[in-house]
């Protein structure tokens, strides 16, 4: 989550309202989420508590952390662990309307993470 906060601090002005980073917490209570977010200073990322939703099943969450990138057409472009792709490069490509490589990873000349 710290990396997400840093990305929004660095690119937020340029990305504007085109990029939203949303954290869905599996903490036991919403109060625990608020306390943790405030303690870490992760205020640029939007945070929600999973509560009784099926968001984890709906997005195929197998563990945490877990990332789902949605393209400019509203389609899922990447699902997986954030370390398996370069999130900043992937977001930049999606903002340009480009597709990510097979499997959603960001495999350009420099490679992903």
N, CA, C and O atoms as a GROMACS GRO file, in nm:
protein
  452
    1UNK      N    1   0.082  -0.119   0.000
    1UNK     CA    2   0.000   0.000   0.000
    1UNK      C    3   0.087   0.126   0.000
    1UNK      O    4   0.048   0.229  -0.055
    2UNK      N    5   0.203   0.116   0.062
    2UNK     CA    6   0.293   0.232   0.064
    2UNK      C    7   0.332   0.272  -0.079
    2UNK      O    8   0.340   0.390  -0.111
    3UNK      N    9   0.356   0.172  -0.165
    3UNK     CA   10   0.391   0.202  -0.304
    3UNK      C   11   0.275   0.270  -0.376
    3UNK      O   12   0.297   0.359  -0.457
    4UNK      N   13   0.154   0.228  -0.347
    4UNK     CA   14   0.037   0.291  -0.408
    4UNK      C   15   0.026   0.438  -0.366
    4UNK      O   16  -0.004   0.525  -0.448
    5UNK      N   17   0.051   0.463  -0.239
    5UNK     CA   18   0.050   0.600  -0.188
    5UNK      C   19   0.156   0.683  -0.261
    5UNK      O   20   0.129   0.796  -0.303
    6UNK      N   21   0.275   0.627  -0.275
    6UNK     CA   22   0.384   0.698  -0.343
    6UNK      C   23   0.351   0.725  -0.489
    6UNK      O   24   0.380   0.834  -0.540
    7UNK      N   25   0.290   0.628  -0.557
    7UNK     CA   26   0.252   0.649  -0.698
    7UNK      C   27   0.154   0.764  -0.710
    7UNK      O   28   0.168   0.848  -0.800
    8UNK      N   29   0.056   0.769  -0.623
    8UNK     CA   30  -0.043   0.877  -0.630
    8UNK      C   31   0.018   1.012  -0.593
    8UNK      O   32  -0.020   1.114  -0.651
    9UNK      N   33   0.112   1.014  -0.500
    9UNK     CA   34   0.180   1.139  -0.467
    9UNK      C   35   0.262   1.188  -0.586
    9UNK      O   36   0.264   1.307  -0.615
   10UNK      N   37   0.329   1.096  -0.654
   10UNK     CA   38   0.418   1.131  -0.764
   10UNK      C   39   0.341   1.163  -0.893
   10UNK      O   40   0.373   1.261  -0.961
   11UNK      N   41   0.240   1.084  -0.926
   11UNK     CA   42   0.170   1.098  -1.054
   11UNK      C   43   0.030   1.158  -1.042
   11UNK      O   44  -0.034   1.186  -1.143
   12UNK      N   45  -0.017   1.177  -0.920
   12UNK     CA   46  -0.155   1.216  -0.897
   12UNK      C   47  -0.203   1.336  -0.975
   12UNK      O   48  -0.314   1.336  -1.028
   13UNK      N   49  -0.120   1.439  -0.982
   13UNK     CA   50  -0.161   1.561  -1.053
   13UNK      C   51  -0.180   1.532  -1.203
   13UNK      O   52  -0.276   1.579  -1.263
   14UNK      N   53  -0.090   1.455  -1.260
   14UNK     CA   54  -0.098   1.422  -1.402
   14UNK      C   55  -0.208   1.320  -1.430
   14UNK      O   56  -0.280   1.331  -1.529
   15UNK      N   57  -0.219   1.221  -1.342
   15UNK     CA   58  -0.322   1.117  -1.361
   15UNK      C   59  -0.462   1.172  -1.336
   15UNK      O   60  -0.559   1.124  -1.395
   16UNK      N   61  -0.472   1.271  -1.249
   16UNK     CA   62  -0.601   1.333  -1.219
   16UNK      C   63  -0.705   1.232  -1.176
   16UNK      O   64  -0.679   1.143  -1.095
   17UNK      N   65  -0.824   1.248  -1.231
   17UNK     CA   66  -0.934   1.158  -1.194
   17UNK      C   67  -0.939   1.033  -1.281
   17UNK      O   68  -1.036   0.957  -1.276
   18UNK      N   69  -0.835   1.011  -1.361
   18UNK     CA   70  -0.831   0.894  -1.449
   18UNK      C   71  -0.784   0.768  -1.377
   18UNK      O   72  -0.807   0.657  -1.424
   19UNK      N   73  -0.717   0.785  -1.263
   19UNK     CA   74  -0.664   0.671  -1.188
   19UNK      C   75  -0.716   0.677  -1.045
   19UNK      O   76  -0.704   0.778  -0.976
   20UNK      N   77  -0.773   0.566  -1.004
   20UNK     CA   78  -0.814   0.551  -0.864
   20UNK      C   79  -0.751   0.424  -0.812
   20UNK      O   80  -0.757   0.319  -0.875
   21UNK      N   81  -0.690   0.435  -0.696
   21UNK     CA   82  -0.636   0.316  -0.629
   21UNK      C   83  -0.724   0.294  -0.507
   21UNK      O   84  -0.736   0.380  -0.419
   22UNK      N   85  -0.783   0.176  -0.504
   22UNK     CA   86  -0.878   0.143  -0.399
   22UNK      C   87  -0.826   0.022  -0.324
   22UNK      O   88  -0.797  -0.082  -0.384
   23UNK      N   89  -0.815   0.034  -0.195
   23UNK     CA   90  -0.777  -0.077  -0.110
   23UNK      C   91  -0.902  -0.137  -0.046
   23UNK      O   92  -0.983  -0.064   0.012
   24UNK      N   93  -0.917  -0.268  -0.057
   24UNK     CA   94  -1.028  -0.336   0.010
   24UNK      C   95  -0.967  -0.421   0.120
   24UNK      O   96  -0.892  -0.515   0.094
   25UNK      N   97  -1.001  -0.385   0.242
   25UNK     CA   98  -0.939  -0.448   0.357
   25UNK      C   99  -1.015  -0.573   0.402
   25UNK      O  100  -1.137  -0.580   0.393
   26UNK      N  101  -0.938  -0.670   0.451
   26UNK     CA  102  -0.997  -0.790   0.509
   26UNK      C  103  -0.982  -0.788   0.661
   26UNK      O  104  -1.002  -0.890   0.728
   27UNK      N  105  -0.948  -0.670   0.716
   27UNK     CA  106  -0.939  -0.656   0.861
   27UNK      C  107  -1.072  -0.694   0.925
   27UNK      O  108  -1.176  -0.695   0.859
   28UNK      N  109  -1.067  -0.724   1.054
   28UNK     CA  110  -1.186  -0.769   1.125
   28UNK      C  111  -1.294  -0.662   1.136
   28UNK      O  112  -1.413  -0.695   1.143
   29UNK      N  113  -1.256  -0.534   1.137
   29UNK     CA  114  -1.357  -0.429   1.151
   29UNK      C  115  -1.316  -0.306   1.070
   29UNK      O  116  -1.198  -0.284   1.043
   30UNK      N  117  -1.416  -0.224   1.032
   30UNK     CA  118  -1.384  -0.099   0.962
   30UNK      C  119  -1.298  -0.007   1.047
   30UNK      O  120  -1.213   0.066   0.995
   31UNK      N  121  -1.318  -0.008   1.179
   31UNK     CA  122  -1.237   0.076   1.268
   31UNK      C  123  -1.089   0.040   1.260
   31UNK      O  124  -1.003   0.128   1.267
   32UNK      N  125  -1.059  -0.089   1.245
   32UNK     CA  126  -0.920  -0.133   1.232
   32UNK      C  127  -0.858  -0.077   1.104
   32UNK      O  128  -0.741  -0.041   1.102
   33UNK      N  129  -0.938  -0.070   0.998
   33UNK     CA  130  -0.890  -0.015   0.870
   33UNK      C  131  -0.855   0.132   0.888
   33UNK      O  132  -0.746   0.175   0.850
   34UNK      N  133  -0.946   0.208   0.945
   34UNK     CA  134  -0.926   0.352   0.965
   34UNK      C  135  -0.801   0.376   1.049
   34UNK      O  136  -0.718   0.460   1.016
   35UNK      N  137  -0.788   0.303   1.157
   35UNK     CA  138  -0.673   0.320   1.246
   35UNK      C  139  -0.542   0.291   1.172
   35UNK      O  140  -0.446   0.366   1.184
   36UNK      N  141  -0.539   0.181   1.097
   36UNK     CA  142  -0.417   0.141   1.025
   36UNK      C  143  -0.382   0.243   0.915
   36UNK      O  144  -0.267   0.284   0.903
   37UNK      N  145  -0.481   0.283   0.837
   37UNK     CA  146  -0.459   0.379   0.728
   37UNK      C  147  -0.407   0.511   0.784
   37UNK      O  148  -0.311   0.568   0.730
   38UNK      N  149  -0.468   0.560   0.889
   38UNK     CA  150  -0.424   0.687   0.949
   38UNK      C  151  -0.284   0.676   1.007
   38UNK      O  152  -0.203   0.768   0.994
   39UNK      N  153  -0.253   0.564   1.071
   39UNK     CA  154  -0.121   0.544   1.130
   39UNK      C  155  -0.012   0.542   1.023
   39UNK      O  156   0.098   0.593   1.045
   40UNK      N  157  -0.042   0.484   0.908
   40UNK     CA  158   0.055   0.474   0.798
   40UNK      C  159   0.058   0.598   0.709
   40UNK      O  160   0.154   0.618   0.634
   41UNK      N  161  -0.046   0.682   0.716
   41UNK     CA  162  -0.051   0.801   0.631
   41UNK      C  163  -0.090   0.770   0.488
   41UNK      O  164  -0.050   0.842   0.396
   42UNK      N  165  -0.165   0.664   0.468
   42UNK     CA  166  -0.206   0.623   0.332
   42UNK      C  167  -0.337   0.691   0.295
   42UNK      O  168  -0.438   0.624   0.272
   43UNK      N  169  -0.336   0.821   0.288
   43UNK     CA  170  -0.458   0.897   0.269
   43UNK      C  171  -0.496   0.922   0.124
   43UNK      O  172  -0.610   0.961   0.098
   44UNK      N  173  -0.406   0.901   0.030
   44UNK     CA  174  -0.439   0.923  -0.110
   44UNK      C  175  -0.509   0.802  -0.172
   44UNK      O  176  -0.579   0.814  -0.273
   45UNK      N  177  -0.490   0.687  -0.111
   45UNK     CA  178  -0.555   0.564  -0.157
   45UNK      C  179  -0.694   0.558  -0.094
   45UNK      O  180  -0.709   0.588   0.025
   46UNK      N  181  -0.794   0.520  -0.173
   46UNK     CA  182  -0.928   0.503  -0.118
   46UNK      C  183  -0.934   0.367  -0.048
   46UNK      O  184  -0.884   0.268  -0.101
   47UNK      N  185  -0.993   0.363   0.070
   47UNK     CA  186  -0.997   0.240   0.148
   47UNK      C  187  -1.140   0.201   0.181
   47UNK      O  188  -1.222   0.284   0.219
   48UNK      N  189  -1.168   0.073   0.165
   48UNK     CA  190  -1.298   0.018   0.198
   48UNK      C  191  -1.277  -0.110   0.278
   48UNK      O  192  -1.175  -0.177   0.265
   49UNK      N  193  -1.374  -0.142   0.360
   49UNK     CA  194  -1.371  -0.266   0.436
   49UNK      C  195  -1.459  -0.367   0.362
   49UNK      O  196  -1.570  -0.334   0.320
   50UNK      N  197  -1.410  -0.487   0.347
   50UNK     CA  198  -1.482  -0.592   0.273
   50UNK      C  199  -1.615  -0.625   0.338
   50UNK      O  200  -1.712  -0.655   0.268
   51UNK      N  201  -1.622  -0.619   0.468
   51UNK     CA  202  -1.743  -0.652   0.544
   51UNK      C  203  -1.799  -0.785   0.496
   51UNK      O  204  -1.726  -0.884   0.494
   52UNK      N  205  -1.924  -0.790   0.457
   52UNK     CA  206  -1.984  -0.917   0.414
   52UNK      C  207  -1.994  -0.927   0.262
   52UNK      O  208  -2.068  -1.011   0.211
   53UNK      N  209  -1.920  -0.842   0.190
   53UNK     CA  210  -1.926  -0.847   0.044
   53UNK      C  211  -1.856  -0.971  -0.008
   53UNK      O  212  -1.787  -1.042   0.065
   54UNK      N  213  -1.875  -0.997  -0.135
   54UNK     CA  214  -1.809  -1.110  -0.201
   54UNK      C  215  -1.697  -1.061  -0.292
   54UNK      O  216  -1.659  -1.131  -0.387
   55UNK      N  217  -1.644  -0.941  -0.265
   55UNK     CA  218  -1.541  -0.883  -0.351
   55UNK      C  219  -1.422  -0.975  -0.370
   55UNK      O  220  -1.367  -0.983  -0.479
   56UNK      N  221  -1.380  -1.046  -0.264
   56UNK     CA  222  -1.266  -1.136  -0.276
   56UNK      C  223  -1.295  -1.248  -0.376
   56UNK      O  224  -1.209  -1.283  -0.457
   57UNK      N  225  -1.412  -1.304  -0.371
   57UNK     CA  226  -1.449  -1.411  -0.466
   57UNK      C  227  -1.472  -1.354  -0.606
   57UNK      O  228  -1.431  -1.413  -0.706
   58UNK      N  229  -1.539  -1.237  -0.612
   58UNK     CA  230  -1.568  -1.175  -0.741
   58UNK      C  231  -1.443  -1.146  -0.822
   58UNK      O  232  -1.443  -1.156  -0.945
   59UNK      N  233  -1.334  -1.108  -0.753
   59UNK     CA  234  -1.210  -1.072  -0.821
   59UNK      C  235  -1.102  -1.179  -0.809
   59UNK      O  236  -0.986  -1.153  -0.839
   60UNK      N  237  -1.139  -1.297  -0.765
   60UNK     CA  238  -1.045  -1.408  -0.762
   60UNK      C  239  -0.928  -1.392  -0.667
   60UNK      O  240  -0.818  -1.437  -0.697
   61UNK      N  241  -0.949  -1.328  -0.556
   61UNK     CA  242  -0.841  -1.306  -0.460
   61UNK      C  243  -0.800  -1.439  -0.398
   61UNK      O  244  -0.882  -1.510  -0.339
   62UNK      N  245  -0.672  -1.472  -0.413
   62UNK     CA  246  -0.617  -1.593  -0.356
   62UNK      C  247  -0.530  -1.563  -0.234
   62UNK      O  248  -0.502  -1.652  -0.154
   63UNK      N  249  -0.489  -1.439  -0.221
   63UNK     CA  250  -0.405  -1.396  -0.110
   63UNK      C  251  -0.385  -1.246  -0.116
   63UNK      O  252  -0.434  -1.181  -0.208
   64UNK      N  253  -0.316  -1.192  -0.019
   64UNK     CA  254  -0.290  -1.049  -0.017
   64UNK      C  255  -0.139  -1.026  -0.016
   64UNK      O  256  -0.066  -1.104   0.045
   65UNK      N  257  -0.092  -0.921  -0.081
   65UNK     CA  258  -0.171  -0.824  -0.156
   65UNK      C  259  -0.218  -0.882  -0.290
   65UNK      O  260  -0.164  -0.980  -0.340
   66UNK      N  261  -0.319  -0.818  -0.345
   66UNK     CA  262  -0.381  -0.861  -0.470
   66UNK      C  263  -0.420  -0.735  -0.547
   66UNK      O  264  -0.471  -0.640  -0.489
   67UNK      N  265  -0.394  -0.735  -0.678
   67UNK     CA  266  -0.421  -0.617  -0.760
   67UNK      C  267  -0.513  -0.655  -0.875
   67UNK      O  268  -0.500  -0.762  -0.936
   68UNK      N  269  -0.607  -0.565  -0.904
   68UNK     CA  270  -0.690  -0.576  -1.024
   68UNK      C  271  -0.676  -0.442  -1.095
   68UNK      O  272  -0.710  -0.338  -1.039
   69UNK      N  273  -0.628  -0.443  -1.219
   69UNK     CA  274  -0.620  -0.321  -1.299
   69UNK      C  275  -0.733  -0.324  -1.401
   69UNK      O  276  -0.755  -0.423  -1.470
   70UNK      N  277  -0.804  -0.213  -1.409
   70UNK     CA  278  -0.916  -0.198  -1.502
   70UNK      C  279  -0.873  -0.100  -1.610
   70UNK      O  280  -0.821   0.008  -1.580
   71UNK      N  281  -0.894  -0.136  -1.737
   71UNK     CA  282  -0.850  -0.048  -1.847
   71UNK      C  283  -0.951   0.065  -1.870
   71UNK      O  284  -1.051   0.075  -1.799
   72UNK      N  285  -0.924   0.149  -1.969
   72UNK     CA  286  -1.007   0.265  -1.996
   72UNK      C  287  -1.144   0.227  -2.052
   72UNK      O  288  -1.233   0.312  -2.060
   73UNK      N  289  -1.161   0.102  -2.090
   73UNK     CA  290  -1.290   0.054  -2.140
   73UNK      C  291  -1.369  -0.020  -2.031
   73UNK      O  292  -1.477  -0.073  -2.056
   74UNK      N  293  -1.314  -0.022  -1.908
   74UNK     CA  294  -1.381  -0.087  -1.797
   74UNK      C  295  -1.359  -0.237  -1.792
   74UNK      O  296  -1.430  -0.307  -1.719
   75UNK      N  297  -1.262  -0.287  -1.867
   75UNK     CA  298  -1.233  -0.430  -1.868
   75UNK      C  299  -1.113  -0.461  -1.780
   75UNK      O  300  -1.020  -0.381  -1.769
   76UNK      N  301  -1.116  -0.577  -1.717
   76UNK     CA  302  -1.004  -0.620  -1.633
   76UNK      C  303  -0.883  -0.646  -1.721
   76UNK      O  304  -0.888  -0.727  -1.814
   77UNK      N  305  -0.772  -0.576  -1.691
   77UNK     CA  306  -0.650  -0.588  -1.771
   77UNK      C  307  -0.543  -0.670  -1.699
   77UNK      O  308  -0.454  -0.725  -1.764
   78UNK      N  309  -0.551  -0.677  -1.568
   78UNK     CA  310  -0.452  -0.752  -1.490
   78UNK      C  311  -0.513  -0.792  -1.358
   78UNK      O  312  -0.584  -0.714  -1.294
   79UNK      N  313  -0.484  -0.915  -1.317
   79UNK     CA  314  -0.524  -0.966  -1.186
   79UNK      C  315  -0.405  -1.042  -1.131
   79UNK      O  316  -0.351  -1.129  -1.199
   80UNK      N  317  -0.363  -1.011  -1.010
   80UNK     CA  318  -0.253  -1.087  -0.950
   80UNK      C  319  -0.180  -1.012  -0.841
   80UNK      O  320  -0.227  -0.910  -0.790
   81UNK      N  321  -0.065  -1.064  -0.809
   81UNK     CA  322   0.020  -1.004  -0.706
   81UNK      C  323   0.088  -0.880  -0.764
   81UNK      O  324   0.136  -0.885  -0.878
   82UNK      N  325   0.093  -0.769  -0.691
   82UNK     CA  326   0.152  -0.648  -0.746
   82UNK      C  327   0.300  -0.660  -0.781
   82UNK      O  328   0.349  -0.585  -0.866
   83UNK      N  329   0.372  -0.752  -0.719
   83UNK     CA  330   0.514  -0.767  -0.751
   83UNK      C  331   0.535  -0.837  -0.885
   83UNK      O  332   0.648  -0.842  -0.935
   84UNK      N  333   0.428  -0.892  -0.943
   84UNK     CA  334   0.444  -0.963  -1.069
   84UNK      C  335   0.433  -0.871  -1.190
   84UNK      O  336   0.440  -0.918  -1.304
   85UNK      N  337   0.417  -0.743  -1.168
   85UNK     CA  338   0.411  -0.646  -1.278
   85UNK      C  339   0.466  -0.513  -1.229
   85UNK      O  340   0.479  -0.491  -1.108
   86UNK      N  341   0.498  -0.426  -1.320
   86UNK     CA  342   0.538  -0.290  -1.286
   86UNK      C  343   0.412  -0.205  -1.293
   86UNK      O  344   0.371  -0.163  -1.401
   87UNK      N  345   0.352  -0.179  -1.178
   87UNK     CA  346   0.223  -0.111  -1.174
   87UNK      C  347   0.225   0.025  -1.242
   87UNK      O  348   0.133   0.059  -1.316
   88UNK      N  349   0.328   0.104  -1.218
   88UNK     CA  350   0.334   0.237  -1.279
   88UNK      C  351   0.334   0.229  -1.430
   88UNK      O  352   0.260   0.301  -1.497
   89UNK      N  353   0.418   0.141  -1.485
   89UNK     CA  354   0.423   0.127  -1.632
   89UNK      C  355   0.292   0.072  -1.686
   89UNK      O  356   0.246   0.114  -1.792
   90UNK      N  357   0.233  -0.022  -1.614
   90UNK     CA  358   0.106  -0.080  -1.659
   90UNK      C  359  -0.003   0.027  -1.660
   90UNK      O  360  -0.081   0.035  -1.755
   91UNK      N  361  -0.009   0.108  -1.556
   91UNK     CA  362  -0.109   0.214  -1.550
   91UNK      C  363  -0.087   0.314  -1.663
   91UNK      O  364  -0.183   0.356  -1.727
   92UNK      N  365   0.038   0.352  -1.688
   92UNK     CA  366   0.068   0.446  -1.796
   92UNK      C  367   0.021   0.390  -1.931
   92UNK      O  368  -0.038   0.462  -2.011
   93UNK      N  369   0.047   0.261  -1.957
   93UNK     CA  370   0.003   0.199  -2.082
   93UNK      C  371  -0.149   0.201  -2.092
   93UNK      O  372  -0.204   0.234  -2.197
   94UNK      N  373  -0.215   0.164  -1.985
   94UNK     CA  374  -0.361   0.161  -1.987
   94UNK      C  375  -0.419   0.300  -2.010
   94UNK      O  376  -0.520   0.314  -2.079
   95UNK      N  377  -0.358   0.403  -1.952
   95UNK     CA  378  -0.406   0.540  -1.972
   95UNK      C  379  -0.394   0.584  -2.118
   95UNK      O  380  -0.472   0.667  -2.165
   96UNK      N  381  -0.297   0.528  -2.189
   96UNK     CA  382  -0.279   0.559  -2.331
   96UNK      C  383  -0.373   0.476  -2.418
   96UNK      O  384  -0.374   0.491  -2.540
   97UNK      N  385  -0.451   0.388  -2.355
   97UNK     CA  386  -0.542   0.303  -2.430
   97UNK      C  387  -0.475   0.179  -2.485
   97UNK      O  388  -0.533   0.106  -2.566
   98UNK      N  389  -0.352   0.154  -2.441
   98UNK     CA  390  -0.278   0.037  -2.488
   98UNK      C  391  -0.316  -0.084  -2.404
   98UNK      O  392  -0.364  -0.072  -2.291
   99UNK      N  393  -0.294  -0.201  -2.461
   99UNK     CA  394  -0.320  -0.326  -2.390
   99UNK      C  395  -0.192  -0.372  -2.323
   99UNK      O  396  -0.082  -0.343  -2.370
  100UNK      N  397  -0.207  -0.445  -2.214
  100UNK     CA  398  -0.092  -0.506  -2.149
  100UNK      C  399  -0.060  -0.635  -2.221
  100UNK      O  400  -0.144  -0.690  -2.292
  101UNK      N  401   0.062  -0.684  -2.203
  101UNK     CA  402   0.102  -0.807  -2.270
  101UNK      C  403   0.022  -0.925  -2.217
  101UNK      O  404  -0.052  -0.911  -2.120
  102UNK      N  405   0.037  -1.039  -2.279
  102UNK     CA  406  -0.036  -1.161  -2.241
  102UNK      C  407  -0.027  -1.186  -2.092
  102UNK      O  408   0.082  -1.179  -2.034
  103UNK      N  409  -0.139  -1.214  -2.030
  103UNK     CA  410  -0.142  -1.240  -1.887
  103UNK      C  411  -0.148  -1.112  -1.805
  103UNK      O  412  -0.157  -1.118  -1.682
  104UNK      N  413  -0.143  -0.997  -1.871
  104UNK     CA  414  -0.156  -0.871  -1.801
  104UNK      C  415  -0.028  -0.814  -1.745
  104UNK      O  416  -0.028  -0.704  -1.691
  105UNK      N  417   0.082  -0.889  -1.757
  105UNK     CA  418   0.206  -0.836  -1.700
  105UNK      C  419   0.265  -0.731  -1.792
  105UNK      O  420   0.235  -0.726  -1.911
  106UNK      N  421   0.348  -0.649  -1.736
  106UNK     CA  422   0.411  -0.539  -1.808
  106UNK      C  423   0.548  -0.584  -1.854
  106UNK      O  424   0.647  -0.566  -1.784
  107UNK      N  425   0.554  -0.646  -1.974
  107UNK     CA  426   0.678  -0.703  -2.025
  107UNK      C  427   0.733  -0.621  -2.141
  107UNK      O  428   0.726  -0.665  -2.256
  108UNK      N  429   0.786  -0.504  -2.114
  108UNK     CA  430   0.849  -0.430  -2.222
  108UNK      C  431   0.999  -0.458  -2.220
  108UNK      O  432   1.045  -0.550  -2.153
  109UNK      N  433   1.074  -0.379  -2.294
  109UNK     CA  434   1.217  -0.403  -2.306
  109UNK      C  435   1.286  -0.406  -2.170
  109UNK      O  436   1.380  -0.483  -2.150
  110UNK      N  437   1.242  -0.322  -2.077
  110UNK     CA  438   1.306  -0.315  -1.947
  110UNK      C  439   1.255  -0.423  -1.853
  110UNK      O  440   1.316  -0.449  -1.750
  111UNK      N  441   1.146  -0.486  -1.888
  111UNK     CA  442   1.088  -0.590  -1.804
  111UNK      C  443   1.010  -0.534  -1.688
  111UNK      O  444   1.015  -0.414  -1.660
  112UNK      N  445   0.939  -0.620  -1.622
  112UNK     CA  446   0.862  -0.581  -1.504
  112UNK      C  447   0.949  -0.590  -1.382
  112UNK      O  448   1.071  -0.576  -1.391
  113UNK      N  449   0.889  -0.612  -1.269
  113UNK     CA  450   0.964  -0.627  -1.144
  113UNK      C  451   1.038  -0.756  -1.144
  113UNK      O  452   1.107  -0.788  -1.047
   0.00000   0.00000   0.00000
